[in-house]
Structures are given as structure tokens and as C-alpha cells.
Amino acid sequence: MVTWKQKVIIFLATGGLVGFAPVAPGTFGSLAALPLCLLISSMRIGPALIVVVAMIMVSTWIVHAAEKIEAQKDPSQVVLDEICGMAIALFALPFTPFFIIGEFALFRVFDILKPFPIRWVDKKVPGGPGIMLDDIIAGIFANGVIRLAIHLL
């Protein structure tokens, strides 16, 4: 019997059930992050940082609980990690089509290909922290690549 608390955890972990998309749930989860990213982009940097850090902390607990409920390692329908990763990818950047499309593409590439250390974290760090950390790193990488490109251009 699934409890009300478990239903809420699954609802949140799946990005409002977006994670149940029949194909590419991580991609749909990343897209579902955009309204949240718009809200965060409207904040000053200090409050935005507090919101993102708090979101990561709460999300780590939620995805850890969802993994236990689903009884499988890093269930594909859990996309809250992609939502947090996109928030990091777009953090403190203008919310414009150029940055949205660029960061979305970079984040998905890093999340799918998992270059070092993302793959290592994905394989070695268990539970909620592992589910979250690979997407956090992918978001940092995506954000960093755009910032480097801006600096070089």
C-alpha cells in the first residue's frame, strides 16, 4: 500500500509526473525546470543562491526517498536531479533564448555523456547524493563552458 507521503515524494521526484514521459524523461525534466529557472533568474544573486542551495538539499532527501520507494538505483522517472542541474546550468546567466538553448544543450550533453568526474560520481556515490551530484556537476560544467566562451569571445 502506497502512503500519501510516498505519493507526494514520487510526485515531487518526478517533476510533477513529467518523469513518466515514455521517452527521454531526463530531457523532459530538464525542460520542466525552465519556469523555475525563470523565477530564479529574476532574483538578486544572494537570494537566488540560497534558493538553489536549499532546493538541492531538499531535493537530495526527496530523490533518496524516491529511490527507496521505487526499490531501484537512480530510477529513470526521477527527474528532480535534472531540474536542479538545469537551475545550476542557468544560474546567474541572462534568461534569454541564447542562454536557455545553449545551457539546455550543454547540460544534456554532459548529463548523457558523463565525462569525468560525472561518470565516476554516478557509479560510486550511492543514494540521493549520488543521484543529485552527477547532475550538479553537469550543471556546473555547462555553466562554466558558457562563461568561458563569453570570456574568450
ROLUMRO-923629 format. One line per field, with one value per residue: residue number from 1; residue in one letter; z, y, x of N, C-alpha, C, O in turn. Coordinates in nm, 3 decimals. Each point is the difference from the previous one (the first is absolute). Layout:
<dotors>
n: c(NUM / ...)
res: c(a / ...)
n.c3: c(Z / ...)
n.c2: c(Y / ...)
n.c1: c(X / ...)
ca.c3: c(Z / ...)
ca.c2: c(Y / ...)
ca.c1: c(X / ...)
c.c3: c(Z / ...)
c.c2: c(Y / ...)
c.c1: c(X / ...)
o.c3: c(Z / ...)
o.c2: c(Y / ...)
o.c1: c(X / ...)
</dotors>
This chain:
<dotors>
n: c(1 / 2 / 3 / 4 / 5 / 6 / 7 / 8 / 9 / 10 / 11 / 12 / 13 / 14 / 15 / 16 / 17 / 18 / 19 / 20 / 21 / 22 / 23 / 24 / 25 / 26 / 27 / 28 / 29 / 30 / 31 / 32 / 33 / 34 / 35 / 36 / 37 / 38 / 39 / 40 / 41 / 42 / 43 / 44 / 45 / 46 / 47 / 48 / 49 / 50 / 51 / 52 / 53 / 54 / 55 / 56 / 57 / 58 / 59 / 60 / 61 / 62 / 63 / 64 / 65 / 66 / 67 / 68 / 69 / 70 / 71 / 72 / 73 / 74 / 75 / 76 / 77 / 78 / 79 / 80 / 81 / 82 / 83 / 84 / 85 / 86 / 87 / 88 / 89 / 90 / 91 / 92 / 93 / 94 / 95 / 96 / 97 / 98 / 99 / 100 / 101 / 102 / 103 / 104 / 105 / 106 / 107 / 108 / 109 / 110 / 111 / 112 / 113 / 114 / 115 / 116 / 117 / 118 / 119 / 120 / 121 / 122 / 123 / 124 / 125 / 126 / 127 / 128 / 129 / 130 / 131 / 132 / 133 / 134 / 135 / 136 / 137 / 138 / 139 / 140 / 141 / 142 / 143 / 144 / 145 / 146 / 147 / 148 / 149 / 150 / 151 / 152 / 153)
res: c(m / v / t / w / k / q / k / v / i / i / f / l / a / t / g / g / l / v / g / f / a / p / v / a / p / g / t / f / g / s / l / a / a / l / p / l / c / l / l / i / s / s / m / r / i / g / p / a / l / i / v / v / v / a / m / i / m / v / s / t / w / i / v / h / a / a / e / k / i / e / a / q / k / d / p / s / q / v / v / l / d / e / i / c / g / m / a / i / a / l / f / a / l / p / f / t / p / f / f / i / i / g / e / f / a / l / f / r / v / f / d / i / l / k / p / f / p / i / r / w / v / d / k / k / v / p / g / g / p / g / i / m / l / d / d / i / i / a / g / i / f / a / n / g / v / i / r / l / a / i / h / l / l)
n.c3: c(0.000 / -0.183 / 0.090 / 0.170 / 0.200 / 0.037 / 0.077 / 0.219 / 0.144 / 0.019 / 0.142 / 0.220 / 0.109 / 0.022 / 0.183 / 0.200 / 0.080 / 0.055 / 0.220 / 0.025 / -0.001 / -0.155 / -0.035 / -0.014 / 0.115 / -0.060 / -0.184 / 0.011 / 0.064 / -0.162 / -0.132 / 0.079 / -0.075 / -0.206 / 0.014 / 0.024 / -0.187 / -0.096 / 0.078 / -0.056 / -0.199 / 0.076 / 0.031 / 0.200 / -0.061 / 0.101 / -0.047 / -0.161 / 0.063 / 0.084 / -0.145 / -0.102 / 0.111 / 0.019 / -0.174 / -0.007 / 0.123 / -0.056 / -0.147 / 0.103 / 0.118 / -0.103 / -0.074 / 0.165 / 0.059 / -0.127 / 0.051 / 0.177 / -0.029 / -0.095 / 0.192 / -0.015 / -0.091 / 0.157 / 0.164 / -0.153 / 0.120 / 0.079 / 0.029 / 0.184 / -0.035 / -0.111 / 0.128 / 0.133 / -0.091 / -0.030 / 0.179 / 0.015 / -0.098 / 0.094 / 0.123 / 0.094 / -0.065 / -0.162 / 0.097 / -0.083 / -0.162 / -0.026 / 0.140 / -0.056 / -0.177 / 0.016 / 0.114 / -0.113 / -0.160 / 0.055 / 0.055 / -0.166 / -0.098 / 0.096 / -0.037 / -0.198 / -0.066 / 0.101 / -0.080 / -0.072 / 0.193 / -0.188 / -0.177 / -0.001 / -0.060 / -0.220 / -0.064 / 0.008 / -0.136 / 0.203 / -0.074 / 0.186 / 0.184 / 0.044 / 0.126 / 0.220 / 0.138 / -0.026 / 0.123 / 0.204 / 0.029 / -0.008 / 0.193 / 0.158 / -0.018 / 0.051 / 0.216 / 0.090 / -0.048 / 0.109 / 0.204 / 0.006 / -0.026 / 0.182 / 0.154 / -0.046 / 0.071)
n.c2: c(-0.119 / 0.069 / 0.041 / 0.073 / -0.086 / -0.206 / -0.003 / 0.040 / -0.169 / -0.156 / 0.047 / -0.015 / -0.195 / -0.023 / 0.107 / -0.088 / -0.144 / 0.194 / -0.013 / 0.088 / 0.181 / 0.006 / 0.222 / -0.114 / -0.193 / -0.127 / -0.123 / -0.194 / -0.173 / -0.095 / -0.145 / -0.210 / -0.063 / -0.061 / -0.139 / -0.217 / -0.119 / -0.066 / -0.181 / -0.205 / -0.069 / -0.089 / -0.197 / 0.097 / 0.111 / 0.200 / 0.176 / 0.128 / 0.148 / 0.194 / 0.157 / 0.125 / 0.171 / 0.194 / 0.141 / 0.122 / 0.186 / 0.186 / 0.138 / 0.123 / 0.176 / 0.197 / 0.124 / 0.132 / 0.193 / 0.178 / 0.097 / 0.137 / 0.213 / 0.144 / 0.070 / 0.221 / -0.135 / 0.161 / -0.005 / -0.161 / -0.145 / -0.118 / 0.146 / -0.107 / -0.216 / -0.118 / -0.082 / -0.175 / -0.204 / -0.064 / -0.102 / -0.215 / -0.166 / -0.026 / -0.159 / 0.125 / -0.126 / 0.109 / 0.113 / -0.082 / 0.102 / 0.209 / 0.164 / 0.113 / 0.139 / 0.211 / 0.152 / 0.100 / 0.154 / 0.212 / 0.135 / 0.085 / 0.185 / 0.203 / 0.107 / 0.102 / 0.198 / 0.165 / 0.212 / -0.068 / -0.085 / 0.115 / -0.027 / 0.130 / 0.216 / 0.046 / 0.005 / 0.199 / 0.153 / -0.088 / -0.152 / 0.044 / -0.071 / -0.216 / -0.059 / 0.040 / -0.145 / -0.199 / -0.025 / -0.085 / -0.214 / -0.157 / -0.019 / -0.133 / -0.223 / -0.093 / -0.035 / -0.188 / -0.181 / -0.032 / -0.092 / -0.223 / -0.126 / -0.018 / -0.152 / -0.211 / -0.028)
n.c1: c(0.084 / -0.109 / 0.201 / -0.129 / 0.053 / -0.080 / -0.211 / -0.024 / 0.032 / -0.159 / -0.167 / 0.035 / -0.021 / -0.222 / 0.071 / -0.055 / 0.153 / 0.097 / 0.041 / -0.203 / 0.134 / -0.162 / -0.011 / 0.191 / -0.017 / 0.175 / -0.039 / -0.114 / 0.127 / 0.123 / -0.108 / -0.011 / 0.201 / -0.058 / -0.174 / 0.052 / 0.034 / -0.191 / -0.106 / 0.075 / -0.077 / -0.191 / 0.102 / -0.044 / 0.184 / 0.001 / -0.134 / 0.090 / 0.155 / -0.074 / -0.068 / 0.156 / 0.091 / -0.113 / 0.016 / 0.187 / 0.011 / -0.111 / 0.098 / 0.156 / -0.071 / -0.036 / 0.174 / 0.078 / -0.102 / 0.050 / 0.196 / -0.009 / -0.062 / 0.144 / 0.094 / 0.039 / 0.156 / 0.019 / -0.155 / -0.035 / -0.121 / 0.172 / -0.169 / -0.064 / 0.051 / -0.155 / -0.164 / 0.040 / -0.023 / -0.212 / -0.090 / 0.061 / -0.113 / -0.202 / 0.101 / -0.164 / -0.175 / 0.109 / -0.167 / 0.193 / -0.119 / 0.078 / -0.064 / -0.183 / -0.014 / 0.073 / -0.119 / -0.165 / 0.041 / 0.045 / -0.169 / -0.127 / 0.082 / -0.014 / -0.194 / -0.006 / 0.084 / -0.114 / 0.005 / 0.204 / -0.064 / -0.045 / 0.136 / 0.182 / -0.020 / 0.006 / 0.216 / 0.101 / -0.090 / 0.040 / -0.149 / -0.119 / 0.110 / -0.033 / -0.178 / 0.021 / 0.099 / -0.098 / -0.186 / 0.036 / 0.061 / -0.160 / -0.113 / 0.089 / -0.023 / -0.199 / -0.048 / 0.080 / -0.123 / -0.193 / 0.005 / 0.019 / -0.185 / -0.132 / 0.053 / -0.061 / -0.210)
ca.c3: c(0.000 / -0.012 / 0.092 / -0.052 / 0.002 / -0.112 / -0.122 / -0.009 / -0.032 / -0.141 / -0.080 / -0.001 / -0.060 / -0.144 / -0.059 / -0.026 / -0.085 / -0.129 / -0.013 / -0.057 / -0.146 / -0.055 / -0.054 / 0.044 / 0.117 / 0.046 / -0.086 / 0.040 / 0.132 / -0.020 / -0.052 / 0.108 / 0.091 / -0.052 / 0.078 / 0.124 / -0.036 / -0.025 / 0.132 / 0.065 / -0.073 / 0.035 / 0.135 / 0.015 / 0.007 / 0.134 / 0.021 / -0.100 / 0.047 / 0.114 / -0.054 / -0.070 / 0.100 / 0.075 / -0.092 / -0.011 / 0.126 / 0.010 / -0.111 / 0.032 / 0.089 / -0.076 / -0.096 / 0.079 / 0.043 / -0.120 / -0.039 / 0.090 / -0.032 / -0.129 / 0.019 / -0.108 / 0.002 / -0.089 / -0.093 / -0.113 / 0.013 / 0.095 / -0.079 / 0.083 / -0.015 / -0.123 / 0.027 / 0.075 / -0.089 / -0.090 / 0.079 / 0.014 / -0.133 / -0.036 / 0.115 / -0.016 / -0.142 / -0.050 / -0.043 / -0.139 / -0.083 / -0.023 / 0.117 / 0.030 / -0.096 / 0.019 / 0.126 / -0.010 / -0.083 / 0.072 / 0.117 / -0.044 / -0.048 / 0.117 / 0.077 / -0.075 / -0.026 / 0.131 / 0.004 / 0.135 / 0.103 / 0.010 / -0.005 / 0.123 / 0.105 / -0.031 / 0.033 / 0.133 / 0.112 / 0.007 / 0.055 / -0.042 / -0.037 / -0.130 / -0.102 / -0.016 / -0.022 / -0.141 / -0.070 / 0.050 / -0.070 / -0.140 / -0.003 / 0.020 / -0.124 / -0.104 / 0.035 / -0.018 / -0.143 / -0.055 / 0.056 / -0.066 / -0.137 / 0.006 / 0.034 / -0.113 / -0.114)
ca.c2: c(0.119 / 0.125 / 0.102 / 0.136 / 0.057 / -0.058 / 0.059 / 0.137 / -0.013 / -0.040 / 0.115 / 0.100 / -0.057 / -0.016 / 0.131 / 0.012 / -0.116 / 0.016 / -0.111 / -0.117 / 0.012 / -0.130 / 0.008 / 0.109 / 0.071 / 0.099 / 0.118 / 0.067 / 0.057 / 0.120 / 0.103 / 0.037 / 0.090 / 0.136 / 0.101 / 0.023 / 0.075 / 0.137 / 0.061 / 0.021 / 0.105 / 0.131 / 0.034 / 0.041 / -0.118 / -0.058 / -0.081 / -0.108 / -0.104 / -0.065 / -0.083 / -0.116 / -0.089 / -0.063 / -0.093 / -0.117 / -0.075 / -0.064 / -0.096 / -0.117 / -0.084 / -0.051 / -0.105 / -0.116 / -0.068 / -0.057 / -0.118 / -0.108 / -0.036 / -0.070 / -0.119 / -0.015 / 0.103 / 0.114 / -0.028 / 0.096 / 0.094 / 0.105 / 0.106 / 0.117 / 0.028 / 0.078 / 0.133 / 0.072 / 0.018 / 0.112 / 0.124 / 0.033 / 0.034 / 0.135 / 0.089 / 0.130 / 0.033 / 0.059 / -0.096 / 0.036 / -0.121 / -0.046 / -0.071 / -0.114 / -0.108 / -0.040 / -0.072 / -0.124 / -0.093 / -0.037 / -0.081 / -0.134 / -0.069 / -0.043 / -0.097 / -0.126 / -0.056 / -0.018 / 0.001 / 0.000 / -0.100 / -0.027 / -0.145 / -0.058 / 0.032 / -0.077 / -0.141 / -0.024 / 0.066 / -0.062 / 0.067 / 0.135 / 0.083 / -0.042 / 0.039 / 0.145 / 0.056 / -0.003 / 0.109 / 0.125 / 0.019 / 0.029 / 0.139 / 0.085 / -0.006 / 0.074 / 0.141 / 0.039 / 0.005 / 0.124 / 0.114 / 0.000 / 0.046 / 0.146 / 0.064 / -0.011 / 0.074)
ca.c1: c(-0.084 / 0.076 / -0.052 / -0.013 / 0.135 / 0.074 / -0.055 / 0.053 / 0.143 / 0.011 / -0.046 / 0.108 / 0.121 / -0.022 / -0.026 / -0.144 / -0.030 / 0.068 / 0.094 / -0.066 / -0.005 / 0.038 / 0.137 / 0.088 / -0.051 / 0.097 / -0.013 / -0.123 / 0.026 / 0.082 / -0.091 / -0.092 / 0.073 / 0.009 / -0.074 / 0.074 / 0.121 / -0.045 / -0.023 / 0.130 / 0.073 / -0.056 / 0.048 / 0.140 / 0.087 / 0.002 / -0.120 / -0.004 / 0.092 / -0.065 / -0.108 / 0.056 / 0.062 / -0.110 / -0.066 / 0.087 / -0.006 / -0.132 / -0.012 / 0.082 / -0.082 / -0.115 / 0.039 / 0.045 / -0.123 / -0.064 / 0.077 / -0.041 / -0.138 / 0.002 / 0.084 / 0.098 / 0.104 / -0.019 / -0.110 / -0.001 / -0.111 / 0.040 / 0.062 / 0.027 / 0.142 / 0.014 / -0.055 / 0.103 / 0.116 / -0.030 / 0.004 / 0.142 / 0.051 / -0.046 / 0.016 / 0.065 / 0.013 / -0.125 / -0.102 / -0.030 / 0.002 / 0.137 / 0.051 / -0.088 / 0.029 / 0.139 / 0.016 / -0.077 / 0.078 / 0.122 / -0.036 / -0.040 / 0.119 / 0.078 / -0.078 / -0.009 / 0.133 / 0.063 / 0.147 / 0.056 / -0.026 / -0.144 / -0.024 / 0.054 / -0.097 / -0.122 / 0.023 / 0.058 / -0.070 / -0.133 / -0.117 / -0.037 / 0.116 / 0.051 / -0.097 / 0.007 / 0.134 / 0.042 / -0.069 / 0.057 / 0.127 / -0.034 / -0.047 / 0.118 / 0.078 / -0.072 / 0.009 / 0.140 / 0.033 / -0.058 / 0.076 / 0.131 / -0.023 / -0.025 / 0.127 / 0.091 / -0.054)
c.c3: c(0.000 / 0.089 / -0.071 / -0.008 / -0.118 / -0.134 / -0.022 / -0.040 / -0.147 / -0.092 / -0.013 / -0.073 / -0.151 / -0.067 / -0.034 / -0.101 / -0.141 / -0.025 / -0.054 / -0.151 / -0.060 / -0.062 / 0.061 / 0.123 / 0.053 / -0.080 / 0.035 / 0.139 / -0.010 / -0.054 / 0.109 / 0.099 / -0.043 / 0.074 / 0.133 / -0.027 / -0.029 / 0.133 / 0.069 / -0.069 / 0.032 / 0.137 / -0.005 / 0.031 / 0.138 / 0.029 / -0.098 / 0.044 / 0.117 / -0.048 / -0.066 / 0.098 / 0.080 / -0.086 / -0.014 / 0.126 / 0.014 / -0.107 / 0.026 / 0.090 / -0.078 / -0.093 / 0.072 / 0.044 / -0.119 / -0.046 / 0.088 / -0.030 / -0.127 / 0.005 / -0.120 / 0.005 / -0.107 / -0.104 / -0.107 / 0.012 / 0.101 / -0.078 / 0.081 / -0.005 / -0.127 / 0.020 / 0.076 / -0.086 / -0.097 / 0.075 / 0.019 / -0.136 / -0.038 / 0.111 / -0.036 / -0.145 / -0.045 / -0.049 / -0.139 / -0.083 / -0.025 / 0.117 / 0.034 / -0.092 / 0.020 / 0.125 / 0.000 / -0.077 / 0.074 / 0.119 / -0.042 / -0.050 / 0.117 / 0.079 / -0.070 / -0.017 / 0.128 / -0.005 / 0.146 / 0.060 / 0.012 / 0.002 / 0.129 / 0.115 / -0.018 / 0.043 / 0.148 / 0.117 / 0.004 / 0.046 / -0.058 / -0.036 / -0.137 / -0.114 / -0.031 / -0.050 / -0.146 / -0.080 / 0.047 / -0.075 / -0.147 / -0.015 / 0.017 / -0.127 / -0.109 / 0.024 / -0.025 / -0.146 / -0.063 / 0.051 / -0.065 / -0.143 / -0.005 / 0.025 / -0.121 / -0.123 / 0.035)
c.c2: c(0.124 / 0.105 / 0.135 / 0.066 / -0.053 / 0.056 / 0.142 / -0.004 / -0.036 / 0.114 / 0.104 / -0.052 / -0.014 / 0.133 / 0.021 / -0.103 / 0.012 / -0.116 / -0.128 / 0.012 / -0.131 / -0.005 / 0.120 / 0.075 / 0.105 / 0.129 / 0.078 / 0.063 / 0.128 / 0.114 / 0.049 / 0.096 / 0.145 / 0.103 / 0.033 / 0.083 / 0.146 / 0.073 / 0.031 / 0.113 / 0.139 / 0.048 / 0.058 / -0.124 / -0.066 / -0.085 / -0.117 / -0.115 / -0.077 / -0.095 / -0.126 / -0.098 / -0.072 / -0.104 / -0.128 / -0.086 / -0.076 / -0.108 / -0.126 / -0.095 / -0.064 / -0.113 / -0.124 / -0.082 / -0.066 / -0.126 / -0.119 / -0.047 / -0.084 / -0.128 / -0.029 / 0.116 / 0.104 / -0.024 / 0.109 / 0.102 / 0.112 / 0.104 / 0.127 / 0.037 / 0.080 / 0.142 / 0.084 / 0.027 / 0.115 / 0.132 / 0.045 / 0.044 / 0.144 / 0.103 / 0.125 / 0.032 / 0.063 / -0.108 / 0.042 / -0.128 / -0.055 / -0.084 / -0.122 / -0.118 / -0.052 / -0.084 / -0.132 / -0.105 / -0.046 / -0.091 / -0.142 / -0.080 / -0.051 / -0.108 / -0.136 / -0.064 / -0.028 / -0.006 / 0.001 / 0.139 / -0.041 / -0.150 / -0.068 / 0.021 / -0.083 / -0.146 / -0.023 / 0.060 / -0.052 / 0.096 / 0.138 / 0.088 / -0.037 / 0.040 / 0.149 / 0.047 / -0.006 / 0.111 / 0.137 / 0.030 / 0.032 / 0.144 / 0.099 / 0.003 / 0.084 / 0.150 / 0.051 / 0.013 / 0.129 / 0.121 / 0.011 / 0.052 / 0.150 / 0.073 / 0.000 / 0.079 / 0.147)
c.c1: c(0.088 / -0.066 / -0.011 / 0.137 / 0.082 / -0.049 / 0.054 / 0.147 / 0.017 / -0.044 / 0.111 / 0.123 / -0.012 / -0.034 / -0.145 / -0.047 / 0.059 / 0.094 / -0.061 / -0.020 / 0.051 / 0.140 / 0.071 / -0.052 / 0.097 / -0.005 / -0.125 / 0.013 / 0.081 / -0.086 / -0.095 / 0.064 / -0.010 / -0.085 / 0.069 / 0.124 / -0.035 / -0.021 / 0.133 / 0.076 / -0.052 / 0.047 / 0.140 / 0.082 / 0.000 / -0.123 / -0.010 / 0.089 / -0.060 / -0.110 / 0.057 / 0.063 / -0.108 / -0.071 / 0.083 / -0.009 / -0.131 / -0.015 / 0.082 / -0.078 / -0.115 / 0.041 / 0.052 / -0.122 / -0.069 / 0.073 / -0.038 / -0.142 / -0.005 / 0.082 / 0.090 / 0.097 / -0.029 / -0.109 / -0.010 / -0.112 / 0.029 / 0.080 / 0.027 / 0.147 / 0.029 / -0.052 / 0.103 / 0.123 / -0.021 / 0.001 / 0.145 / 0.057 / -0.036 / 0.025 / 0.081 / 0.036 / -0.132 / -0.096 / -0.049 / 0.005 / 0.141 / 0.051 / -0.085 / 0.034 / 0.142 / 0.021 / -0.077 / 0.082 / 0.126 / -0.031 / -0.037 / 0.120 / 0.083 / -0.073 / -0.005 / 0.138 / 0.079 / 0.154 / 0.047 / -0.013 / -0.148 / -0.029 / 0.047 / -0.098 / -0.126 / 0.014 / 0.033 / -0.077 / -0.144 / -0.111 / -0.026 / 0.119 / 0.058 / -0.091 / 0.014 / 0.135 / 0.042 / -0.067 / 0.046 / 0.130 / -0.025 / -0.048 / 0.114 / 0.084 / -0.066 / 0.010 / 0.142 / 0.040 / -0.054 / 0.077 / 0.137 / -0.014 / -0.023 / 0.132 / 0.094 / -0.047 / -0.014)
o.c3: c(0.086 / -0.007 / -0.108 / -0.098 / -0.065 / -0.090 / -0.112 / -0.084 / -0.069 / -0.104 / -0.110 / -0.080 / -0.071 / -0.113 / -0.108 / -0.079 / -0.083 / -0.115 / -0.033 / -0.060 / 0.049 / -0.008 / 0.031 / -0.004 / 0.051 / 0.055 / 0.009 / 0.025 / 0.072 / 0.041 / 0.007 / 0.075 / 0.082 / 0.024 / 0.042 / 0.077 / 0.034 / 0.015 / 0.054 / 0.067 / -0.023 / 0.041 / -0.094 / 0.041 / 0.007 / 0.034 / 0.037 / -0.012 / 0.007 / 0.049 / 0.022 / -0.013 / 0.024 / 0.047 / -0.003 / -0.008 / 0.032 / 0.027 / -0.039 / -0.020 / 0.017 / -0.003 / -0.049 / -0.010 / 0.012 / -0.043 / -0.049 / 0.001 / -0.006 / -0.089 / -0.041 / 0.044 / -0.117 / -0.120 / 0.029 / -0.052 / 0.002 / -0.045 / -0.055 / 0.014 / 0.002 / -0.053 / -0.033 / 0.008 / -0.024 / -0.055 / 0.001 / -0.007 / -0.059 / -0.014 / -0.058 / -0.027 / 0.059 / -0.065 / -0.016 / 0.043 / 0.003 / -0.019 / 0.041 / 0.047 / 0.000 / -0.004 / 0.053 / 0.045 / 0.003 / 0.021 / 0.061 / 0.026 / 0.002 / 0.050 / 0.067 / 0.024 / 0.003 / 0.035 / 0.091 / -0.070 / 0.094 / 0.084 / 0.052 / 0.074 / 0.097 / 0.047 / 0.055 / 0.113 / -0.094 / 0.052 / -0.109 / -0.102 / -0.076 / -0.105 / -0.116 / -0.086 / -0.047 / -0.091 / -0.078 / -0.043 / -0.056 / -0.097 / -0.068 / -0.043 / -0.068 / -0.092 / -0.053 / -0.036 / -0.077 / -0.077 / -0.029 / -0.045 / -0.087 / -0.064 / -0.026 / -0.082 / -0.084)
o.c2: c(0.017 / 0.022 / 0.019 / 0.067 / 0.077 / 0.024 / 0.037 / 0.079 / 0.060 / 0.023 / 0.048 / 0.071 / 0.006 / 0.003 / 0.050 / 0.027 / -0.088 / -0.041 / -0.094 / -0.081 / -0.056 / -0.106 / 0.101 / 0.122 / 0.103 / 0.109 / 0.123 / 0.107 / 0.096 / 0.115 / 0.119 / 0.069 / 0.089 / 0.110 / 0.116 / 0.090 / 0.090 / 0.115 / 0.110 / 0.078 / 0.099 / 0.112 / -0.022 / -0.102 / -0.123 / -0.118 / -0.108 / -0.117 / -0.122 / -0.112 / -0.110 / -0.121 / -0.121 / -0.108 / -0.109 / -0.122 / -0.119 / -0.108 / -0.109 / -0.121 / -0.118 / -0.105 / -0.112 / -0.123 / -0.111 / -0.096 / -0.113 / -0.120 / -0.101 / -0.085 / -0.114 / 0.110 / -0.034 / -0.007 / 0.119 / 0.111 / 0.100 / -0.026 / 0.102 / 0.117 / 0.089 / 0.096 / 0.117 / 0.107 / 0.077 / 0.102 / 0.120 / 0.096 / 0.070 / 0.116 / -0.009 / 0.072 / -0.026 / -0.097 / 0.055 / -0.100 / -0.122 / -0.110 / -0.103 / -0.112 / -0.121 / -0.105 / -0.100 / -0.114 / -0.120 / -0.100 / -0.097 / -0.120 / -0.116 / -0.094 / -0.103 / -0.120 / -0.089 / -0.102 / 0.032 / 0.098 / -0.071 / -0.047 / -0.088 / -0.094 / -0.055 / -0.061 / -0.104 / -0.049 / 0.021 / 0.108 / 0.034 / 0.070 / 0.089 / 0.044 / 0.040 / 0.088 / 0.094 / 0.057 / 0.095 / 0.113 / 0.087 / 0.067 / 0.102 / 0.107 / 0.078 / 0.076 / 0.110 / 0.091 / 0.066 / 0.092 / 0.110 / 0.080 / 0.069 / 0.102 / 0.100 / 0.045 / 0.079)
o.c1: c(0.086 / -0.120 / 0.056 / 0.031 / 0.071 / 0.080 / 0.033 / 0.044 / 0.083 / 0.062 / 0.028 / 0.060 / 0.101 / -0.047 / -0.033 / -0.091 / -0.022 / 0.019 / 0.072 / -0.071 / 0.098 / 0.061 / -0.062 / -0.013 / -0.045 / 0.016 / 0.003 / -0.055 / -0.025 / 0.017 / -0.033 / -0.069 / 0.024 / 0.049 / 0.003 / 0.034 / 0.076 / 0.042 / 0.017 / 0.067 / 0.070 / -0.030 / 0.076 / -0.054 / -0.001 / 0.013 / -0.047 / -0.038 / 0.011 / -0.012 / -0.051 / -0.018 / 0.010 / -0.036 / -0.057 / -0.008 / 0.000 / -0.052 / -0.041 / 0.003 / -0.029 / -0.065 / -0.017 / -0.001 / -0.052 / -0.064 / -0.011 / -0.028 / -0.070 / -0.011 / 0.017 / -0.034 / -0.021 / 0.029 / 0.012 / 0.012 / -0.070 / 0.111 / 0.041 / 0.036 / 0.085 / 0.057 / 0.022 / 0.060 / 0.092 / 0.043 / 0.029 / 0.076 / 0.082 / -0.038 / 0.109 / 0.097 / -0.104 / 0.041 / -0.109 / 0.058 / 0.020 / 0.050 / 0.053 / 0.020 / 0.022 / 0.064 / 0.047 / 0.013 / 0.029 / 0.068 / 0.045 / 0.010 / 0.040 / 0.062 / 0.001 / 0.015 / 0.085 / 0.059 / -0.076 / 0.026 / -0.037 / -0.076 / -0.067 / -0.030 / -0.053 / -0.096 / -0.035 / 0.012 / -0.076 / 0.027 / 0.045 / -0.004 / 0.039 / 0.046 / -0.004 / 0.008 / 0.065 / 0.061 / 0.002 / 0.023 / 0.065 / 0.035 / 0.004 / 0.045 / 0.067 / 0.027 / 0.018 / 0.074 / 0.070 / 0.029 / 0.046 / 0.082 / 0.053 / 0.027 / 0.067 / 0.080 / -0.044)
</dotors>
